[in-house]
């Protein structure tokens, strides 16, 4: 797994208040801290400057206020509210989480993206051995429609093989499917499964590009990876 590892979940329009978004945020950060055995514990706002940002507030009210202040635009209820946080390991590895959510616009992508960076070329990225669980946490907390764990090389291989747009659902080393998508998985599709969210499932497809390409074809042919409507008119299939 070269460069950063990407764990991403996506969904359609779903209006949510700052307090509702803050609850999801803090739930996910707690789960990621637990999954990392405490290595990713000190979450801070990610800033453009060299200095680290302030610590993320641990209570819903303060987080909601910070989220609202960071998104002062008049159409925030339409396009959603975005925040970025980061947690670092002692070896220099780190996790960055960016979420854009809470809007009603059918053309705006709503997603949660967890980027996992190793501290050195020879080191493993945070949560590298727990990607299915990390995907289950990200997708489950945000009640997502689709999601996957991959790197840029695998993303490019899927795009090349199947002509996928960036927004199209796709397989990965692990793939998340919401309940209606999971119902379309072929009965003979062999992959370890992990429950995630209300009726959703994470399929642990495999570590090789060939395995992921084959899994994508099987799931796409069955309709489990059907692209959402444009404009999207609901959060999930």
C-alpha contacts under 8 A as a table, 3 or more apart, distances in Angstrom:
res1	aa1	res2	aa2	distance
1	X	4	X	7.84
1	X	5	X	7.21
1	X	151	X	6.83
2	X	5	X	7.69
2	X	151	X	7.08
2	X	153	X	7.85
3	X	117	X	7.01
3	X	118	X	7.63
3	X	121	X	7.96
3	X	151	X	7.32
3	X	152	X	7.87
4	X	115	X	6.37
4	X	116	X	5.39
4	X	117	X	4.72
4	X	118	X	6.97
4	X	125	X	7.27
4	X	151	X	6.40
4	X	152	X	7.85
5	X	115	X	5.83
5	X	116	X	5.02
5	X	117	X	6.68
5	X	125	X	7.24
5	X	128	X	7.80
5	X	149	X	7.24
5	X	150	X	5.97
5	X	151	X	4.89
5	X	152	X	7.86
6	X	113	X	6.98
6	X	114	X	5.87
6	X	115	X	4.84
6	X	116	X	6.40
6	X	149	X	5.59
6	X	150	X	5.33
6	X	151	X	5.60
6	X	152	X	7.92
7	X	113	X	5.88
7	X	114	X	5.00
7	X	115	X	6.47
7	X	131	X	7.63
7	X	134	X	7.37
7	X	135	X	5.97
7	X	138	X	7.79
7	X	147	X	7.48
7	X	148	X	5.90
7	X	149	X	4.38
7	X	150	X	6.63
8	X	111	X	7.06
8	X	112	X	5.68
8	X	113	X	4.40
8	X	114	X	6.13
8	X	135	X	7.23
8	X	138	X	7.41
8	X	139	X	7.78
8	X	147	X	5.35
8	X	148	X	5.65
8	X	149	X	6.51
9	X	111	X	5.55
9	X	112	X	5.38
9	X	113	X	6.62
9	X	135	X	7.62
9	X	138	X	6.63
9	X	139	X	5.33
9	X	144	X	6.00
9	X	145	X	7.30
9	X	146	X	5.67
9	X	147	X	3.93
9	X	148	X	6.63
9	X	176	X	7.72
10	X	109	X	7.46
10	X	110	X	5.85
10	X	111	X	4.21
10	X	112	X	6.55
10	X	139	X	7.76
10	X	144	X	5.50
10	X	145	X	5.88
10	X	146	X	5.51
10	X	147	X	6.06
11	X	109	X	7.55
11	X	110	X	5.70
11	X	111	X	6.25
11	X	143	X	7.81
11	X	144	X	4.91
11	X	145	X	4.82
11	X	146	X	6.78
11	X	235	X	5.16
11	X	236	X	5.98
12	X	106	X	6.94
12	X	109	X	7.08
12	X	110	X	6.19
12	X	145	X	7.59
12	X	232	X	5.88
12	X	233	X	7.07
12	X	234	X	5.49
12	X	235	X	3.72
12	X	236	X	6.14
13	X	102	X	7.27
13	X	103	X	5.71
13	X	104	X	4.59
13	X	105	X	5.92
13	X	106	X	5.91
13	X	108	X	7.79
13	X	110	X	7.06
13	X	232	X	6.87
13	X	233	X	6.79
13	X	234	X	5.79
13	X	235	X	5.18
14	X	101	X	7.67
14	X	102	X	5.63
14	X	103	X	5.78
14	X	104	X	5.67
14	X	234	X	7.14
14	X	235	X	5.78
15	X	77	X	7.04
15	X	78	X	7.95
15	X	102	X	4.63
15	X	103	X	4.95
15	X	104	X	5.54
16	X	19	X	7.99
16	X	20	X	5.87
16	X	21	X	6.43
16	X	101	X	7.78
16	X	102	X	4.47
16	X	103	X	7.03
17	X	20	X	5.14
17	X	21	X	6.26
17	X	102	X	6.83
18	X	21	X	5.06
18	X	22	X	5.98
18	X	64	X	4.93
18	X	65	X	7.49
18	X	67	X	6.81
18	X	68	X	6.50
18	X	102	X	7.96
19	X	22	X	5.00
19	X	23	X	6.21
19	X	60	X	6.31
19	X	61	X	6.68
19	X	63	X	7.94
19	X	64	X	5.15
20	X	23	X	5.18
20	X	24	X	6.54
21	X	24	X	5.21
21	X	25	X	6.16
21	X	64	X	7.33
21	X	101	X	7.42
21	X	102	X	6.99
22	X	25	X	4.96
22	X	26	X	6.14
22	X	60	X	5.44
22	X	61	X	7.76
22	X	63	X	5.72
22	X	64	X	5.22
22	X	67	X	7.68
23	X	26	X	5.40
23	X	27	X	6.10
23	X	60	X	5.84
24	X	27	X	5.10
24	X	28	X	6.20
24	X	141	X	6.02
24	X	142	X	6.55
25	X	28	X	5.31
25	X	29	X	6.26
26	X	29	X	5.10
26	X	30	X	6.13
26	X	58	X	7.10
26	X	59	X	7.80
26	X	60	X	7.40
27	X	30	X	5.30
27	X	31	X	6.34
27	X	141	X	7.02
28	X	31	X	5.02
28	X	32	X	6.16
28	X	137	X	6.52
28	X	138	X	6.54
28	X	141	X	6.15
29	X	32	X	5.14
29	X	33	X	6.17
29	X	43	X	7.78
30	X	33	X	5.14
30	X	34	X	6.25
31	X	34	X	5.05
31	X	35	X	6.07
31	X	137	X	6.69
32	X	35	X	4.98
32	X	36	X	6.12
32	X	40	X	6.94
32	X	134	X	6.98
32	X	137	X	7.46
33	X	36	X	5.24
33	X	37	X	6.37
33	X	38	X	5.10
33	X	39	X	6.70
33	X	40	X	4.96
33	X	41	X	5.14
34	X	37	X	5.14
34	X	38	X	5.87
35	X	38	X	7.56
35	X	127	X	7.35
35	X	130	X	7.54
35	X	133	X	7.67
35	X	134	X	7.37
36	X	39	X	5.30
36	X	40	X	5.95
36	X	126	X	7.19
36	X	127	X	6.07
37	X	40	X	7.72
38	X	41	X	5.29
39	X	88	X	7.75
39	X	89	X	5.82
40	X	43	X	7.24
40	X	87	X	5.41
40	X	88	X	6.28
40	X	89	X	6.44
40	X	94	X	7.73
40	X	95	X	7.47
41	X	87	X	6.68
42	X	55	X	7.21
42	X	87	X	5.57
42	X	88	X	7.35
43	X	55	X	6.04
43	X	56	X	5.78
43	X	85	X	6.30
43	X	86	X	5.47
43	X	87	X	4.63
43	X	88	X	7.95
44	X	52	X	7.17
44	X	53	X	5.53
44	X	54	X	5.45
44	X	55	X	4.24
44	X	56	X	5.00
44	X	85	X	5.38
44	X	86	X	5.41
44	X	87	X	6.40
45	X	52	X	7.65
45	X	53	X	4.88
45	X	54	X	5.78
45	X	55	X	6.40
45	X	56	X	6.09
45	X	83	X	7.88
45	X	84	X	6.10
45	X	85	X	4.35
45	X	86	X	6.31
46	X	52	X	7.02
46	X	53	X	5.71
46	X	84	X	5.46
46	X	85	X	4.74
46	X	86	X	5.62
46	X	96	X	7.87
47	X	50	X	7.80
47	X	51	X	7.78
47	X	52	X	6.85
47	X	53	X	5.74
49	X	52	X	7.53
56	X	63	X	7.18
56	X	85	X	7.74
57	X	60	X	7.87
57	X	62	X	5.98
57	X	63	X	5.56
58	X	62	X	7.62
58	X	63	X	7.17
59	X	62	X	5.77
59	X	63	X	6.24
60	X	63	X	5.13
60	X	64	X	5.90
61	X	64	X	5.17
61	X	65	X	6.25
62	X	65	X	5.12
62	X	66	X	6.24
63	X	66	X	5.11
63	X	67	X	6.09
64	X	67	X	5.05
64	X	68	X	6.11
65	X	68	X	5.14
65	X	69	X	6.14
66	X	69	X	5.08
66	X	70	X	6.15
67	X	70	X	5.19
67	X	71	X	6.46
67	X	81	X	7.16
67	X	82	X	7.48
67	X	83	X	6.75
68	X	71	X	5.28
68	X	72	X	6.57
68	X	81	X	7.53
69	X	72	X	5.80
70	X	82	X	7.85
70	X	83	X	7.46
71	X	76	X	6.66
71	X	81	X	5.84
71	X	82	X	6.98
72	X	76	X	7.26
73	X	76	X	5.60
74	X	77	X	7.79
75	X	78	X	5.19
75	X	79	X	6.23
75	X	80	X	7.82
76	X	79	X	5.29
76	X	80	X	4.89
76	X	81	X	5.84
76	X	103	X	6.93
77	X	80	X	5.45
77	X	81	X	7.62
77	X	102	X	6.75
77	X	103	X	5.12
77	X	104	X	6.86
78	X	102	X	7.82
78	X	103	X	4.46
78	X	104	X	4.78
78	X	105	X	5.34
79	X	101	X	7.90
79	X	102	X	7.58
79	X	103	X	4.74
79	X	104	X	6.52
79	X	105	X	5.74
79	X	108	X	6.19
80	X	100	X	6.11
80	X	101	X	4.91
80	X	102	X	4.62
80	X	103	X	3.86
80	X	104	X	7.39
80	X	110	X	7.77
81	X	100	X	5.48
81	X	101	X	5.60
81	X	102	X	6.32
81	X	103	X	7.36
82	X	98	X	7.16
82	X	99	X	5.53
82	X	100	X	4.22
82	X	101	X	6.62
83	X	98	X	5.82
83	X	99	X	5.84
83	X	100	X	6.87
84	X	96	X	7.03
84	X	97	X	5.62
84	X	98	X	4.35
84	X	99	X	6.71
85	X	96	X	5.78
85	X	97	X	5.37
85	X	98	X	6.62
86	X	94	X	7.03
86	X	95	X	5.59
86	X	96	X	4.36
86	X	97	X	6.26
87	X	94	X	5.63
87	X	95	X	5.41
87	X	96	X	6.69
88	X	92	X	6.39
88	X	93	X	5.93
88	X	94	X	4.17
88	X	95	X	6.46
89	X	92	X	5.49
89	X	93	X	5.22
89	X	94	X	5.73
89	X	126	X	7.99
90	X	93	X	7.27
91	X	119	X	5.56
92	X	118	X	7.19
92	X	119	X	4.21
92	X	120	X	7.51
93	X	116	X	7.69
93	X	117	X	5.42
93	X	118	X	4.40
93	X	119	X	3.71
93	X	120	X	7.45
93	X	125	X	6.25
93	X	126	X	6.52
94	X	116	X	6.09
94	X	117	X	5.31
94	X	118	X	6.74
94	X	119	X	7.22
94	X	125	X	7.51
94	X	126	X	6.56
95	X	114	X	6.78
95	X	115	X	5.62
95	X	116	X	4.64
95	X	117	X	6.25
95	X	126	X	6.83
96	X	114	X	5.70
96	X	115	X	5.11
96	X	116	X	6.63
97	X	112	X	7.15
97	X	113	X	5.72
97	X	114	X	4.48
97	X	115	X	6.39
98	X	112	X	5.78
98	X	113	X	5.28
98	X	114	X	6.56
99	X	110	X	7.65
99	X	111	X	5.81
99	X	112	X	4.27
99	X	113	X	6.33
100	X	109	X	7.86
100	X	110	X	5.36
100	X	111	X	5.64
100	X	112	X	6.56
101	X	110	X	5.24
101	X	111	X	6.64
102	X	110	X	7.91
103	X	110	X	7.84
105	X	108	X	5.52
105	X	232	X	7.96
106	X	230	X	6.99
106	X	231	X	4.50
106	X	232	X	4.38
106	X	233	X	5.98
107	X	230	X	6.85
107	X	231	X	5.26
107	X	232	X	6.61
109	X	167	X	7.90
112	X	138	X	6.95
112	X	139	X	7.95
112	X	142	X	7.70
114	X	138	X	7.98
116	X	125	X	5.63
116	X	126	X	5.83
116	X	127	X	7.57
116	X	128	X	8.00
117	X	125	X	5.10
117	X	126	X	6.84
118	X	121	X	6.87
118	X	123	X	5.68
118	X	124	X	5.38
118	X	125	X	3.85
118	X	126	X	6.65
119	X	123	X	6.13
119	X	124	X	7.62
119	X	125	X	7.07
120	X	123	X	5.21
124	X	128	X	6.24
125	X	128	X	5.33
127	X	130	X	5.00
127	X	131	X	6.16
127	X	134	X	7.22
128	X	131	X	5.84
130	X	133	X	5.39
130	X	134	X	6.12
131	X	134	X	4.89
131	X	135	X	6.02
131	X	149	X	6.71
131	X	174	X	7.24
132	X	135	X	5.15
132	X	136	X	6.11
132	X	149	X	7.66
132	X	174	X	5.77
132	X	194	X	7.52
132	X	202	X	6.59
132	X	203	X	7.66
132	X	204	X	6.32
133	X	136	X	4.94
133	X	137	X	6.15
133	X	194	X	7.76
134	X	137	X	5.08
134	X	138	X	6.22
135	X	138	X	5.14
135	X	139	X	5.91
135	X	140	X	7.99
135	X	147	X	7.28
135	X	148	X	6.83
135	X	149	X	6.69
135	X	174	X	7.54
135	X	175	X	7.83
135	X	176	X	7.13
135	X	202	X	7.35
136	X	139	X	5.33
136	X	140	X	5.48
136	X	176	X	7.21
136	X	194	X	7.32
136	X	195	X	7.29
136	X	196	X	5.00
136	X	197	X	7.57
136	X	201	X	7.66
136	X	202	X	6.21
137	X	140	X	5.17
137	X	141	X	5.87
137	X	196	X	7.14
138	X	141	X	5.63
138	X	142	X	6.35
139	X	142	X	5.35
139	X	143	X	5.82
139	X	144	X	5.02
139	X	145	X	7.78
139	X	146	X	7.54
139	X	147	X	6.67
139	X	176	X	7.08
139	X	196	X	6.97
139	X	197	X	6.98
140	X	143	X	5.02
140	X	144	X	6.59
140	X	196	X	4.88
140	X	197	X	3.87
140	X	198	X	7.48
140	X	200	X	7.60
141	X	144	X	7.90
141	X	197	X	6.71
143	X	197	X	5.87
143	X	198	X	7.27
144	X	147	X	7.44
144	X	178	X	6.67
144	X	197	X	8.00
144	X	235	X	7.48
144	X	236	X	6.95
145	X	176	X	7.80
145	X	177	X	6.18
145	X	178	X	4.87
145	X	235	X	6.90
145	X	236	X	4.74
145	X	237	X	6.71
146	X	169	X	6.25
146	X	175	X	7.54
146	X	176	X	5.30
146	X	177	X	4.95
146	X	178	X	6.24
146	X	225	X	7.94
147	X	169	X	7.09
147	X	170	X	7.57
147	X	171	X	7.97
147	X	175	X	5.66
147	X	176	X	4.66
147	X	177	X	6.82
148	X	170	X	6.99
148	X	171	X	6.04
148	X	172	X	5.10
148	X	173	X	7.22
148	X	174	X	5.52
148	X	175	X	4.25
148	X	176	X	5.86
149	X	172	X	5.22
149	X	173	X	5.66
149	X	174	X	5.29
149	X	175	X	6.57
150	X	154	X	6.04
150	X	155	X	6.59
150	X	172	X	5.18
150	X	173	X	5.93
150	X	174	X	7.65
151	X	154	X	5.45
151	X	155	X	6.20
152	X	155	X	4.95
152	X	156	X	6.11
153	X	156	X	5.15
153	X	157	X	6.21
154	X	157	X	4.97
154	X	158	X	6.27
154	X	172	X	7.42
154	X	209	X	6.50
155	X	158	X	5.35
155	X	159	X	6.29
155	X	172	X	7.92
156	X	159	X	5.02
156	X	160	X	6.07
157	X	160	X	5.13
157	X	161	X	6.07
157	X	209	X	7.66
158	X	161	X	5.14
158	X	162	X	5.94
158	X	163	X	7.53
158	X	164	X	7.05
158	X	170	X	7.68
158	X	213	X	6.56
159	X	162	X	5.49
159	X	163	X	4.90
159	X	164	X	4.68
159	X	165	X	7.03
160	X	163	X	5.57
160	X	164	X	7.54
161	X	213	X	7.77
164	X	167	X	7.96
164	X	168	X	6.02
165	X	168	X	5.35
168	X	225	X	7.99
168	X	226	X	7.99
168	X	227	X	5.52
168	X	228	X	7.93
169	X	225	X	5.43
169	X	226	X	7.03
169	X	227	X	6.14
170	X	175	X	7.51
170	X	216	X	6.36
170	X	225	X	6.37
171	X	174	X	6.85
171	X	175	X	5.21
171	X	205	X	7.97
171	X	212	X	6.26
171	X	213	X	7.59
171	X	215	X	6.78
171	X	216	X	5.02
172	X	175	X	5.47
172	X	205	X	7.08
172	X	212	X	5.84
172	X	216	X	7.96
173	X	204	X	6.28
173	X	205	X	5.33
173	X	206	X	5.18
173	X	207	X	5.55
173	X	208	X	7.65
173	X	212	X	6.30
174	X	202	X	6.51
174	X	203	X	5.51
174	X	204	X	4.40
174	X	205	X	5.37
174	X	206	X	7.15
175	X	202	X	5.48
175	X	203	X	5.29
175	X	204	X	6.69
175	X	205	X	7.20
176	X	196	X	7.97
176	X	200	X	7.14
176	X	201	X	5.69
176	X	202	X	4.35
176	X	203	X	6.42
177	X	180	X	7.87
177	X	181	X	5.40
177	X	182	X	5.34
177	X	200	X	5.61
177	X	201	X	5.54
177	X	202	X	6.52
177	X	224	X	7.37
178	X	181	X	5.33
178	X	182	X	5.91
178	X	197	X	7.82
178	X	198	X	7.75
178	X	199	X	6.53
178	X	200	X	4.19
178	X	201	X	6.60
178	X	236	X	7.11
178	X	237	X	7.54
179	X	182	X	5.03
179	X	183	X	6.27
179	X	198	X	7.01
179	X	199	X	4.53
179	X	200	X	4.55
179	X	201	X	7.34
180	X	183	X	5.20
180	X	184	X	6.98
180	X	237	X	6.17
181	X	184	X	5.34
181	X	185	X	7.07
181	X	223	X	7.41
181	X	224	X	4.60
181	X	225	X	7.13
181	X	237	X	6.88
182	X	185	X	5.40
182	X	199	X	8.00
182	X	200	X	6.49
182	X	201	X	6.50
182	X	224	X	6.57
183	X	224	X	7.81
184	X	219	X	7.94
184	X	222	X	6.02
184	X	223	X	6.26
184	X	224	X	5.26
185	X	189	X	6.81
185	X	219	X	6.20
185	X	222	X	6.44
185	X	223	X	7.95
185	X	224	X	6.07
186	X	189	X	5.28
186	X	218	X	7.79
186	X	219	X	7.44
186	X	222	X	6.64
189	X	218	X	7.87
191	X	203	X	5.82
191	X	204	X	5.68
191	X	205	X	5.61
192	X	203	X	5.86
192	X	204	X	5.35
192	X	205	X	7.47
193	X	201	X	6.44
193	X	202	X	5.58
193	X	203	X	4.81
193	X	204	X	6.35
194	X	201	X	5.57
194	X	202	X	4.96
194	X	203	X	6.62
195	X	199	X	7.21
195	X	200	X	6.00
195	X	201	X	4.54
195	X	202	X	6.26
196	X	199	X	6.92
196	X	200	X	4.96
196	X	201	X	5.12
196	X	202	X	6.52
197	X	200	X	5.30
197	X	201	X	7.62
205	X	211	X	6.92
205	X	212	X	6.30
205	X	215	X	6.79
206	X	211	X	5.97
206	X	212	X	6.53
207	X	211	X	7.15
207	X	212	X	7.56
208	X	211	X	5.29
208	X	212	X	6.44
209	X	212	X	5.14
209	X	213	X	6.09
210	X	213	X	5.13
210	X	214	X	6.16
211	X	214	X	5.24
211	X	215	X	6.11
212	X	215	X	4.98
212	X	216	X	6.01
213	X	216	X	5.13
213	X	217	X	6.37
214	X	217	X	5.26
214	X	218	X	6.35
215	X	218	X	5.16
215	X	219	X	6.10
216	X	219	X	5.22
216	X	220	X	5.83
216	X	225	X	7.97
217	X	220	X	5.11
217	X	221	X	5.88
218	X	221	X	5.28
218	X	222	X	6.33
219	X	222	X	5.15
219	X	223	X	6.39
219	X	224	X	5.25
219	X	225	X	6.10
220	X	223	X	5.09
220	X	224	X	5.66
220	X	225	X	4.82
220	X	226	X	6.46
221	X	224	X	7.66
222	X	225	X	7.86
223	X	226	X	5.17
228	X	232	X	6.27
228	X	237	X	6.97
229	X	232	X	4.85
229	X	233	X	7.16
230	X	233	X	7.94
232	X	235	X	7.69
234	X	237	X	7.39
